[in-house]
Amino acid sequence: MTEETLAHDLADRISSGDPVPASGWVAGVSAALAASLIAKSATRSDGWSEAEGARAQALDLRDRLLALAGQDARAYQRALTALERRDTGLARALERAAEVPLAIAEAAADAALLAAEGSERADGFARADAAAAACLAAGAVTAARRLVEINLATSAEDERLARAERAAEAAADAVKRALAAET
């Protein structure tokens, strides 16, 4: 299977009329792809003394984000089911549907920070991959933060909203670092 076919199949699945996968899943997978780019950047950087550790950390983030993407799809499906049934467990389902995107936002922010480090320390063209990874991860954080906000709309004082905002700020700062380092 070619890269183009694989990407097309994935895009078809996302653009289908099925409720899942949706934006939380896409945010998690996007951040996982960003972490994969960081691992690639580290692999291609002989001059980066901490590259091996960064690669291991990036692969751990990738695996965690892919697991979170799956958890998000299941949590979202449960929330939709509870909403359709007007289930008494709707509030809990929405809370759970906020907890997973929060975990995605925080892990994606970690990926953005690692990518910023990669863009400062990687070799040559590998810096561009790291900078791109920071941008992708930050986009995933922004998307996941919005899902936290939506799912906790009735709980404006919830600490999870502040945590999601801190993750977004950290990711935005990481992008600035990454882009400044690449030039």
SEROLO-775842 format. One record per residue: residue number from 1; residue in one letter; x, y, z of N, C-alpha, C, O in turn. Coordinates in Angstrom, 3 decimals. Layout:
! residues N
resi, resn, n.xx, n.yy, n.zz, ca.xx, ca.yy, ca.zz, c.xx, c.yy, c.zz, o.xx, o.yy, o.zz
NUM, A, X, Y, Z, X, Y, Z, X, Y, Z, X, Y, Z
...
***
This chain:
! residues 183
resi, resn, n.xx, n.yy, n.zz, ca.xx, ca.yy, ca.zz, c.xx, c.yy, c.zz, o.xx, o.yy, o.zz
1, M, 0.847, -1.175, 0.000, 0.000, 0.000, 0.000, 0.896, 1.243, 0.000, 1.816, 1.347, 0.811
2, T, 0.628, 2.171, -0.896, 1.428, 3.388, -0.980, 0.995, 4.383, 0.096, -0.079, 4.261, 0.685
3, E, 1.848, 5.358, 0.333, 1.528, 6.406, 1.299, 0.254, 7.142, 0.881, -0.578, 7.484, 1.721
4, E, 0.109, 7.382, -0.421, -1.065, 8.090, -0.913, -2.341, 7.287, -0.665, -3.356, 7.848, -0.253
5, T, -2.294, 5.987, -0.912, -3.460, 5.130, -0.693, -3.814, 5.073, 0.791, -4.982, 5.167, 1.168
6, L, -2.803, 4.920, 1.613, -3.018, 4.875, 3.057, -3.665, 6.176, 3.551, -4.631, 6.145, 4.313
7, A, -3.128, 7.305, 3.115, -3.678, 8.603, 3.519, -5.107, 8.781, 3.003, -5.963, 9.307, 3.714
8, H, -5.362, 8.350, 1.788, -6.697, 8.478, 1.206, -7.704, 7.625, 1.981, -8.813, 8.078, 2.263
9, D, -7.323, 6.402, 2.322, -8.204, 5.528, 3.093, -8.530, 6.142, 4.457, -9.674, 6.098, 4.910
10, L, -7.533, 6.701, 5.090, -7.747, 7.350, 6.386, -8.672, 8.558, 6.242, -9.586, 8.747, 7.044
11, A, -8.431, 9.362, 5.229, -9.277, 10.540, 5.009, -10.718, 10.132, 4.703, -11.656, 10.790, 5.153
12, D, -10.900, 9.051, 3.940, -12.250, 8.549, 3.664, -12.959, 8.136, 4.950, -14.139, 8.433, 5.140
13, R, -12.241, 7.459, 5.818, -12.843, 7.006, 7.080, -13.273, 8.189, 7.938, -14.354, 8.178, 8.527
14, I, -12.430, 9.201, 8.003, -12.739, 10.379, 8.819, -13.905, 11.162, 8.214, -14.750, 11.671, 8.951
15, S, -13.962, 11.262, 6.906, -15.000, 12.083, 6.265, -16.315, 11.344, 6.068, -17.241, 11.887, 5.464
16, S, -16.413, 10.124, 6.562, -17.646, 9.352, 6.419, -18.769, 9.957, 7.267, -18.535, 10.876, 8.052
17, G, -19.950, 9.451, 7.108, -21.085, 9.894, 7.900, -21.149, 9.274, 9.285, -22.023, 9.615, 10.082
18, D, -20.224, 8.364, 9.575, -20.186, 7.734, 10.891, -19.765, 8.754, 11.943, -18.924, 9.610, 11.673
19, P, -20.342, 8.671, 13.140, -19.980, 9.642, 14.172, -18.539, 9.481, 14.680, -17.932, 10.437, 15.163
20, V, -18.013, 8.281, 14.564, -16.659, 8.006, 15.045, -15.872, 7.383, 13.904, -16.404, 6.499, 13.233
21, P, -14.639, 7.790, 13.647, -13.831, 8.699, 14.436, -14.199, 10.155, 14.171, -14.670, 10.520, 13.094
22, A, -13.965, 10.965, 15.193, -14.290, 12.388, 15.109, -13.072, 13.213, 15.534, -11.943, 12.724, 15.537
23, S, -13.323, 14.452, 15.886, -12.222, 15.402, 16.108, -11.268, 15.014, 17.230, -10.071, 15.279, 17.115
24, G, -11.741, 14.403, 18.301, -10.829, 13.989, 19.369, -9.867, 12.924, 18.895, -8.674, 12.963, 19.198
25, W, -10.399, 11.967, 18.143, -9.561, 10.910, 17.594, -8.534, 11.507, 16.633, -7.356, 11.149, 16.666
26, V, -8.994, 12.420, 15.780, -8.091, 13.050, 14.821, -7.011, 13.849, 15.545, -5.851, 13.825, 15.131
27, A, -7.369, 14.554, 16.614, -6.363, 15.302, 17.388, -5.318, 14.356, 17.963, -4.121, 14.633, 17.888
28, G, -5.762, 13.246, 18.534, -4.822, 12.282, 19.103, -3.900, 11.681, 18.055, -2.693, 11.566, 18.272
29, V, -4.470, 11.298, 16.921, -3.657, 10.703, 15.851, -2.720, 11.756, 15.256, -1.570, 11.448, 14.946
30, S, -3.190, 12.979, 15.096, -2.329, 14.044, 14.567, -1.133, 14.283, 15.474, -0.005, 14.437, 15.005
31, A, -1.387, 14.312, 16.776, -0.286, 14.493, 17.725, 0.648, 13.284, 17.701, 1.861, 13.434, 17.846
32, A, 0.089, 12.086, 17.517, 0.924, 10.883, 17.407, 1.814, 10.960, 16.167, 2.977, 10.557, 16.205
33, L, 1.270, 11.475, 15.080, 2.083, 11.655, 13.867, 3.176, 12.690, 14.103, 4.293, 12.543, 13.605
34, A, 2.858, 13.731, 14.860, 3.880, 14.723, 15.213, 4.990, 14.057, 16.018, 6.171, 14.298, 15.765
35, A, 4.623, 13.230, 16.976, 5.630, 12.519, 17.772, 6.476, 11.610, 16.882, 7.675, 11.456, 17.116
36, S, 5.862, 11.013, 15.869, 6.608, 10.178, 14.928, 7.633, 11.004, 14.154, 8.739, 10.536, 13.885
37, L, 7.262, 12.228, 13.800, 8.221, 13.111, 13.121, 9.390, 13.465, 14.041, 10.529, 13.580, 13.591
38, I, 9.101, 13.633, 15.320, 10.178, 13.920, 16.269, 11.132, 12.732, 16.327, 12.350, 12.907, 16.325
39, A, 10.577, 11.529, 16.379, 11.418, 10.328, 16.395, 12.272, 10.270, 15.135, 13.453, 9.930, 15.204
40, K, 11.687, 10.599, 13.985, 12.441, 10.617, 12.726, 13.560, 11.645, 12.800, 14.689, 11.368, 12.393
41, S, 13.257, 12.812, 13.309, 14.245, 13.869, 13.431, 15.411, 13.425, 14.307, 16.573, 13.676, 13.986
42, A, 15.087, 12.760, 15.421, 16.141, 12.277, 16.318, 16.981, 11.189, 15.649, 18.203, 11.160, 15.797
43, T, 16.327, 10.309, 14.923, 17.030, 9.221, 14.238, 18.015, 9.761, 13.210, 19.079, 9.181, 12.995
44, R, 17.661, 10.860, 12.587, 18.482, 11.428, 11.514, 19.497, 12.457, 12.014, 20.059, 13.212, 11.220
45, S, 19.733, 12.489, 13.345, 20.586, 13.532, 13.923, 21.734, 12.941, 14.721, 21.626, 12.757, 15.934
46, D, 22.829, 12.645, 14.043, 24.002, 12.098, 14.722, 24.639, 13.107, 15.677, 25.258, 12.714, 16.666
47, G, 24.498, 14.377, 15.398, 25.120, 15.408, 16.228, 24.314, 15.803, 17.463, 24.789, 16.593, 18.278
48, W, 23.129, 15.278, 17.609, 22.271, 15.594, 18.761, 22.586, 14.561, 19.840, 22.189, 13.401, 19.734
49, S, 23.290, 14.985, 20.859, 23.785, 14.025, 21.856, 22.665, 13.311, 22.607, 22.851, 12.169, 23.027
50, E, 21.528, 13.935, 22.785, 20.405, 13.312, 23.489, 19.380, 12.703, 22.530, 18.247, 12.423, 22.924
51, A, 19.772, 12.501, 21.289, 18.820, 12.040, 20.269, 18.200, 10.691, 20.618, 17.006, 10.488, 20.399
52, E, 18.977, 9.786, 21.147, 18.439, 8.459, 21.460, 17.336, 8.556, 22.523, 16.290, 7.920, 22.397
53, G, 17.576, 9.344, 23.554, 16.559, 9.543, 24.589, 15.343, 10.267, 24.050, 14.212, 9.935, 24.402
54, A, 15.571, 11.264, 23.189, 14.450, 11.990, 22.590, 13.626, 11.066, 21.710, 12.397, 11.146, 21.701
55, R, 14.291, 10.194, 20.973, 13.563, 9.233, 20.131, 12.699, 8.315, 20.996, 11.531, 8.080, 20.686
56, A, 13.268, 7.810, 22.057, 12.500, 6.924, 22.952, 11.298, 7.663, 23.542, 10.199, 7.114, 23.618
57, Q, 11.515, 8.897, 23.953, 10.418, 9.696, 24.505, 9.359, 9.955, 23.438, 8.164, 9.875, 23.723
58, A, 9.776, 10.261, 22.225, 8.837, 10.519, 21.139, 8.010, 9.284, 20.821, 6.804, 9.381, 20.599
59, L, 8.649, 8.131, 20.797, 7.913, 6.895, 20.513, 6.935, 6.565, 21.638, 5.842, 6.059, 21.382
60, D, 7.319, 6.846, 22.870, 6.402, 6.655, 23.998, 5.194, 7.590, 23.869, 4.053, 7.175, 24.075
61, L, 5.455, 8.836, 23.530, 4.353, 9.791, 23.315, 3.456, 9.333, 22.176, 2.231, 9.403, 22.281
62, R, 4.057, 8.864, 21.089, 3.277, 8.367, 19.955, 2.321, 7.260, 20.392, 1.131, 7.293, 20.082
63, D, 2.855, 6.289, 21.109, 2.032, 5.159, 21.538, 0.945, 5.603, 22.510, -0.191, 5.135, 22.433
64, R, 1.293, 6.501, 23.422, 0.301, 7.006, 24.387, -0.799, 7.775, 23.658, -1.979, 7.615, 23.973
65, L, -0.427, 8.600, 22.698, -1.418, 9.389, 21.957, -2.320, 8.505, 21.103, -3.513, 8.782, 20.983
66, L, -1.778, 7.459, 20.514, -2.628, 6.543, 19.743, -3.614, 5.825, 20.652, -4.773, 5.629, 20.285
67, A, -3.158, 5.432, 21.836, -4.072, 4.801, 22.801, -5.151, 5.792, 23.234, -6.321, 5.427, 23.346
68, L, -4.764, 7.025, 23.473, -5.736, 8.051, 23.866, -6.740, 8.322, 22.746, -7.919, 8.556, 23.014
69, A, -6.284, 8.292, 21.500, -7.205, 8.485, 20.376, -8.289, 7.410, 20.403, -9.469, 7.712, 20.219
70, G, -7.896, 6.166, 20.631, -8.876, 5.081, 20.738, -9.814, 5.276, 21.914, -11.019, 5.051, 21.794
71, Q, -9.274, 5.691, 23.047, -10.112, 5.953, 24.221, -11.106, 7.079, 23.940, -12.257, 7.029, 24.372
72, D, -10.643, 8.099, 23.207, -11.526, 9.215, 22.887, -12.689, 8.759, 22.015, -13.830, 9.161, 22.241
73, A, -12.409, 7.930, 21.028, -13.482, 7.445, 20.154, -14.530, 6.692, 20.967, -15.730, 6.865, 20.754
74, R, -14.075, 5.858, 21.896, -15.020, 5.101, 22.727, -15.798, 6.019, 23.673, -17.004, 5.847, 23.849
75, A, -15.121, 6.980, 24.274, -15.801, 7.905, 25.189, -16.823, 8.756, 24.445, -17.918, 9.000, 24.952
76, Y, -16.472, 9.204, 23.255, -17.388, 10.008, 22.451, -18.604, 9.179, 22.048, -19.734, 9.665, 22.101
77, Q, -18.379, 7.938, 21.647, -19.493, 7.068, 21.277, -20.428, 6.856, 22.468, -21.648, 6.877, 22.305
78, R, -19.865, 6.651, 23.667, -20.702, 6.487, 24.872, -21.494, 7.754, 25.163, -22.663, 7.680, 25.543
79, A, -20.875, 8.909, 24.989, -21.582, 10.176, 25.233, -22.719, 10.349, 24.224, -23.812, 10.780, 24.591
80, L, -22.470, 10.020, 22.971, -23.533, 10.115, 21.967, -24.687, 9.170, 22.299, -25.856, 9.536, 22.168
81, T, -24.354, 7.967, 22.723, -25.383, 6.989, 23.091, -26.189, 7.491, 24.278, -27.417, 7.399, 24.270
82, A, -25.523, 8.018, 25.294, -26.220, 8.549, 26.473, -27.110, 9.721, 26.087, -28.209, 9.861, 26.623
83, L, -26.662, 10.552, 25.179, -27.453, 11.693, 24.727, -28.689, 11.230, 23.961, -29.786, 11.740, 24.186
84, E, -28.516, 10.272, 23.065, -29.650, 9.756, 22.290, -30.701, 9.112, 23.187, -31.900, 9.243, 22.943
85, R, -30.253, 8.429, 24.206, -31.177, 7.732, 25.115, -31.687, 8.634, 26.237, -32.533, 8.231, 27.035
86, R, -31.169, 9.843, 26.285, -31.481, 10.754, 27.390, -31.205, 10.048, 28.722, -31.979, 10.111, 29.677
87, D, -30.080, 9.389, 28.718, -29.633, 8.558, 29.830, -29.280, 9.425, 31.040, -28.797, 10.548, 30.888
88, T, -29.523, 8.898, 32.236, -29.169, 9.625, 33.453, -27.659, 9.714, 33.630, -27.179, 10.519, 34.427
89, G, -26.916, 8.909, 32.909, -25.464, 8.949, 32.981, -24.832, 9.922, 32.004, -23.620, 9.887, 31.791
90, L, -25.640, 10.794, 31.407, -25.120, 11.726, 30.406, -24.041, 12.639, 30.994, -23.002, 12.846, 30.366
91, A, -24.272, 13.182, 32.177, -23.289, 14.091, 32.771, -21.946, 13.392, 32.941, -20.904, 13.968, 32.631
92, R, -21.962, 12.162, 33.427, -20.718, 11.415, 33.608, -20.080, 11.093, 32.255, -18.859, 11.148, 32.112
93, A, -20.903, 10.759, 31.273, -20.368, 10.466, 29.942, -19.692, 11.704, 29.347, -18.650, 11.592, 28.701
94, L, -20.277, 12.875, 29.562, -19.667, 14.113, 29.063, -18.379, 14.440, 29.818, -17.415, 14.930, 29.230
95, E, -18.370, 14.169, 31.112, -17.139, 14.392, 31.873, -16.028, 13.494, 31.343, -14.896, 13.939, 31.154
96, R, -16.355, 12.235, 31.106, -15.362, 11.309, 30.567, -14.932, 11.757, 29.170, -13.764, 11.644, 28.799
97, A, -15.889, 12.264, 28.412, -15.576, 12.754, 27.069, -14.696, 14.000, 27.127, -14.094, 14.368, 26.118
98, A, -14.605, 14.657, 28.281, -13.692, 15.794, 28.467, -12.339, 15.338, 28.992, -11.318, 15.944, 28.669
99, E, -12.315, 14.288, 29.792, -11.068, 13.825, 30.396, -10.090, 13.308, 29.354, -8.889, 13.560, 29.450
100, V, -10.590, 12.592, 28.368, -9.678, 12.035, 27.364, -9.071, 13.136, 26.488, -7.860, 13.120, 26.272
101, P, -9.852, 14.084, 25.978, -9.207, 15.161, 25.212, -8.225, 15.979, 26.055, -7.239, 16.497, 25.531
102, L, -8.494, 16.094, 27.355, -7.539, 16.778, 28.216, -6.218, 16.016, 28.234, -5.151, 16.621, 28.135
103, A, -6.284, 14.706, 28.357, -5.065, 13.895, 28.329, -4.370, 14.018, 26.975, -3.142, 14.050, 26.904
104, I, -5.150, 14.085, 25.911, -4.568, 14.289, 24.578, -3.872, 15.644, 24.524, -2.747, 15.742, 24.034
105, A, -4.532, 16.689, 25.023, -3.944, 18.035, 25.004, -2.626, 18.063, 25.765, -1.647, 18.646, 25.299
106, E, -2.600, 17.437, 26.928, -1.381, 17.469, 27.735, -0.253, 16.655, 27.089, 0.898, 17.090, 27.088
107, A, -0.571, 15.492, 26.547, 0.454, 14.682, 25.877, 0.923, 15.372, 24.592, 2.111, 15.333, 24.269
108, A, 0.014, 15.991, 23.870, 0.392, 16.711, 22.646, 1.262, 17.922, 22.980, 2.173, 18.255, 22.222
109, A, 0.991, 18.582, 24.104, 1.847, 19.695, 24.533, 3.255, 19.176, 24.838, 4.245, 19.830, 24.509
110, D, 3.341, 17.999, 25.468, 4.657, 17.385, 25.704, 5.367, 17.129, 24.377, 6.573, 17.346, 24.263
111, A, 4.621, 16.669, 23.379, 5.208, 16.434, 22.061, 5.693, 17.743, 21.446, 6.766, 17.784, 20.843
112, A, 4.926, 18.794, 21.590, 5.331, 20.094, 21.043, 6.619, 20.582, 21.704, 7.508, 21.111, 21.037
113, L, 6.707, 20.401, 23.013, 7.920, 20.820, 23.724, 9.139, 20.001, 23.285, 10.226, 20.549, 23.100
114, L, 8.952, 18.697, 23.123, 10.043, 17.854, 22.649, 10.428, 18.229, 21.222, 11.605, 18.207, 20.863
115, A, 9.443, 18.568, 20.420, 9.719, 18.997, 19.045, 10.510, 20.301, 19.024, 11.401, 20.476, 18.193
116, A, 10.186, 21.215, 19.935, 10.945, 22.469, 20.007, 12.405, 22.182, 20.335, 13.314, 22.781, 19.760
117, E, 12.615, 21.257, 21.270, 13.990, 20.863, 21.590, 14.667, 20.270, 20.350, 15.826, 20.570, 20.066
118, G, 13.945, 19.439, 19.626, 14.499, 18.847, 18.413, 14.846, 19.890, 17.370, 15.862, 19.776, 16.684
119, S, 14.013, 20.896, 17.249, 14.296, 21.921, 16.241, 15.523, 22.753, 16.621, 16.160, 23.361, 15.761
120, E, 15.844, 22.773, 17.901, 17.038, 23.493, 18.358, 18.299, 22.628, 18.278, 19.400, 23.161, 18.142
121, R, 18.151, 21.297, 18.360, 19.322, 20.430, 18.491, 19.549, 19.447, 17.352, 20.650, 18.913, 17.211
122, A, 18.541, 19.203, 16.548, 18.669, 18.206, 15.481, 19.637, 18.687, 14.403, 19.991, 19.864, 14.335
123, D, 20.044, 17.757, 13.581, 20.974, 18.057, 12.492, 20.228, 18.543, 11.256, 19.173, 18.008, 10.914
124, G, 20.764, 19.540, 10.596, 20.346, 19.977, 9.276, 18.862, 19.946, 8.985, 18.059, 20.598, 9.653
125, F, 18.516, 19.167, 7.967, 17.129, 19.116, 7.511, 16.195, 18.464, 8.525, 14.981, 18.650, 8.444
126, A, 16.727, 17.713, 9.466, 15.892, 17.100, 10.495, 15.244, 18.158, 11.380, 14.226, 17.898, 12.021
127, R, 15.822, 19.329, 11.413, 15.227, 20.442, 12.181, 13.858, 20.830, 11.608, 12.944, 21.179, 12.356
128, A, 13.727, 20.768, 10.304, 12.443, 21.116, 9.677, 11.359, 20.130, 10.097, 10.219, 20.528, 10.335
129, D, 11.705, 18.843, 10.190, 10.731, 17.850, 10.654, 10.318, 18.149, 12.094, 9.140, 18.053, 12.438
130, A, 11.277, 18.507, 12.922, 10.967, 18.816, 14.317, 10.081, 20.061, 14.414, 9.137, 20.086, 15.205
131, A, 10.372, 21.077, 13.629, 9.552, 22.291, 13.656, 8.139, 21.995, 13.164, 7.165, 22.490, 13.731
132, A, 8.026, 21.193, 12.116, 6.700, 20.805, 11.625, 5.958, 20.014, 12.696, 4.753, 20.186, 12.875
133, A, 6.672, 19.151, 13.406, 6.052, 18.370, 14.481, 5.508, 19.280, 15.576, 4.431, 19.027, 16.115
134, A, 6.240, 20.328, 15.904, 5.755, 21.274, 16.925, 4.452, 21.919, 16.474, 3.512, 22.052, 17.258
135, C, 4.401, 22.315, 15.212, 3.178, 22.946, 14.687, 2.006, 21.974, 14.696, 0.901, 22.348, 15.091
136, L, 2.227, 20.732, 14.269, 1.164, 19.722, 14.266, 0.678, 19.427, 15.679, -0.525, 19.353, 15.931
137, A, 1.616, 19.261, 16.589, 1.245, 18.953, 17.971, 0.455, 20.108, 18.584, -0.521, 19.881, 19.298
138, A, 0.867, 21.337, 18.311, 0.150, 22.497, 18.856, -1.270, 22.571, 18.298, -2.201, 22.931, 19.019
139, G, -1.439, 22.238, 17.030, -2.788, 22.204, 16.462, -3.652, 21.164, 17.150, -4.834, 21.397, 17.400
140, A, -3.062, 20.021, 17.454, -3.797, 18.968, 18.165, -4.187, 19.435, 19.562, -5.291, 19.153, 20.028
141, V, -3.285, 20.148, 20.228, -3.602, 20.680, 21.560, -4.781, 21.638, 21.473, -5.701, 21.570, 22.288
142, T, -4.759, 22.517, 20.502, -5.846, 23.493, 20.347, -7.180, 22.792, 20.117, -8.189, 23.162, 20.718
143, A, -7.187, 21.792, 19.259, -8.420, 21.043, 18.989, -8.908, 20.326, 20.241, -10.095, 20.373, 20.566
144, A, -7.999, 19.665, 20.939, -8.379, 18.925, 22.145, -8.859, 19.877, 23.235, -9.816, 19.575, 23.947
145, R, -8.202, 21.020, 23.367, -8.646, 22.016, 24.363, -10.087, 22.439, 24.079, -10.888, 22.573, 25.003
146, R, -10.406, 22.642, 22.845, -11.770, 23.044, 22.487, -12.774, 21.959, 22.867, -13.873, 22.269, 23.325
147, L, -12.414, 20.708, 22.686, -13.313, 19.615, 23.068, -13.525, 19.577, 24.576, -14.629, 19.291, 25.039
148, V, -12.492, 19.858, 25.335, -12.640, 19.942, 26.788, -13.643, 21.043, 27.133, -14.535, 20.849, 27.959
149, E, -13.484, 22.192, 26.492, -14.395, 23.316, 26.738, -15.840, 22.950, 26.407, -16.752, 23.256, 27.176
150, I, -16.046, 22.307, 25.285, -17.402, 21.942, 24.858, -18.028, 20.941, 25.826, -19.187, 21.086, 26.216
151, N, -17.257, 19.928, 26.210, -17.803, 18.889, 27.067, -18.003, 19.337, 28.506, -18.773, 18.721, 29.243
152, L, -17.324, 20.394, 28.916, -17.492, 20.916, 30.271, -18.187, 22.274, 30.262, -17.996, 23.081, 31.172
153, A, -18.988, 22.522, 29.241, -19.630, 23.829, 29.077, -20.444, 24.253, 30.293, -20.566, 25.448, 30.563
154, T, -20.996, 23.310, 31.024, -21.807, 23.666, 32.186, -20.971, 23.782, 33.456, -21.511, 24.063, 34.526
155, S, -19.664, 23.571, 33.351, -18.790, 23.594, 34.526, -17.644, 24.573, 34.320, -16.484, 24.163, 34.265
156, A, -17.949, 25.853, 34.207, -16.945, 26.861, 33.872, -15.816, 26.946, 34.892, -14.728, 27.410, 34.553
157, E, -16.039, 26.520, 36.107, -15.020, 26.596, 37.148, -14.160, 25.344, 37.218, -13.296, 25.249, 38.090
158, D, -14.363, 24.407, 36.352, -13.666, 23.126, 36.391, -12.175, 23.326, 36.134, -11.797, 24.001, 35.177
159, E, -11.333, 22.747, 36.979, -9.883, 22.852, 36.859, -9.369, 22.265, 35.542, -8.314, 22.669, 35.053
160, R, -10.103, 21.326, 34.975, -9.663, 20.721, 33.712, -9.622, 21.747, 32.586, -8.811, 21.627, 31.668
161, L, -10.485, 22.751, 32.650, -10.434, 23.820, 31.643, -9.119, 24.591, 31.743, -8.497, 24.909, 30.729
162, A, -8.706, 24.884, 32.965, -7.444, 25.604, 33.169, -6.258, 24.747, 32.732, -5.300, 25.267, 32.159
163, R, -6.310, 23.448, 32.994, -5.230, 22.554, 32.570, -5.136, 22.508, 31.050, -4.037, 22.514, 30.496
164, A, -6.278, 22.462, 30.375, -6.279, 22.443, 28.911, -5.703, 23.745, 28.365, -4.964, 23.736, 27.380
165, E, -6.038, 24.851, 28.996, -5.515, 26.149, 28.563, -4.002, 26.217, 28.771, -3.286, 26.732, 27.913
166, R, -3.513, 25.703, 29.894, -2.061, 25.692, 30.136, -1.344, 24.836, 29.092, -0.260, 25.194, 28.632
167, A, -1.943, 23.718, 28.722, -1.341, 22.870, 27.683, -1.268, 23.631, 26.364, -0.262, 23.558, 25.658
168, A, -2.327, 24.357, 26.030, -2.343, 25.122, 24.779, -1.289, 26.224, 24.797, -0.627, 26.465, 23.788
169, E, -1.132, 26.883, 25.922, -0.115, 27.940, 26.030, 1.289, 27.359, 25.903, 2.143, 27.938, 25.232
170, A, 1.530, 26.222, 26.541, 2.844, 25.579, 26.444, 3.142, 25.172, 25.007, 4.266, 25.336, 24.532
171, A, 2.142, 24.643, 24.316, 2.329, 24.231, 22.924, 2.589, 25.440, 22.031, 3.442, 25.380, 21.145
172, A, 1.871, 26.529, 22.252, 2.089, 27.739, 21.451, 3.502, 28.283, 21.663, 4.154, 28.717, 20.714
173, D, 3.969, 28.257, 22.908, 5.331, 28.696, 23.183, 6.352, 27.773, 22.511, 7.379, 28.234, 22.013
174, A, 6.063, 26.471, 22.501, 6.957, 25.510, 21.860, 7.061, 25.774, 20.360, 8.142, 25.673, 19.779
175, V, 5.941, 26.109, 19.741, 5.964, 26.417, 18.306, 6.843, 27.643, 18.051, 7.633, 27.651, 17.107
176, K, 6.714, 28.658, 18.868, 7.555, 29.854, 18.692, 9.034, 29.497, 18.797, 9.853, 29.955, 18.000
177, R, 9.366, 28.673, 19.791, 10.764, 28.227, 19.945, 11.222, 27.442, 18.726, 12.310, 27.666, 18.197
178, A, 10.364, 26.509, 18.287, 10.731, 25.643, 17.161, 10.955, 26.448, 15.888, 11.920, 26.221, 15.159
179, L, 10.074, 27.368, 15.634, 10.197, 28.157, 14.407, 11.374, 29.138, 14.478, 12.018, 29.414, 13.466
180, A, 11.646, 29.653, 15.661, 12.786, 30.552, 15.817, 14.108, 29.796, 15.659, 15.072, 30.336, 15.118
181, A, 14.150, 28.563, 16.126, 15.370, 27.775, 16.058, 15.699, 27.332, 14.649, 16.866, 27.186, 14.287
182, E, 14.667, 27.119, 13.861, 14.903, 26.587, 12.522, 15.521, 27.619, 11.596, 16.202, 27.257, 10.637
183, T, 15.297, 28.890, 11.863, 15.797, 29.918, 10.946, 17.264, 30.213, 11.159, 17.832, 31.056, 10.464
***
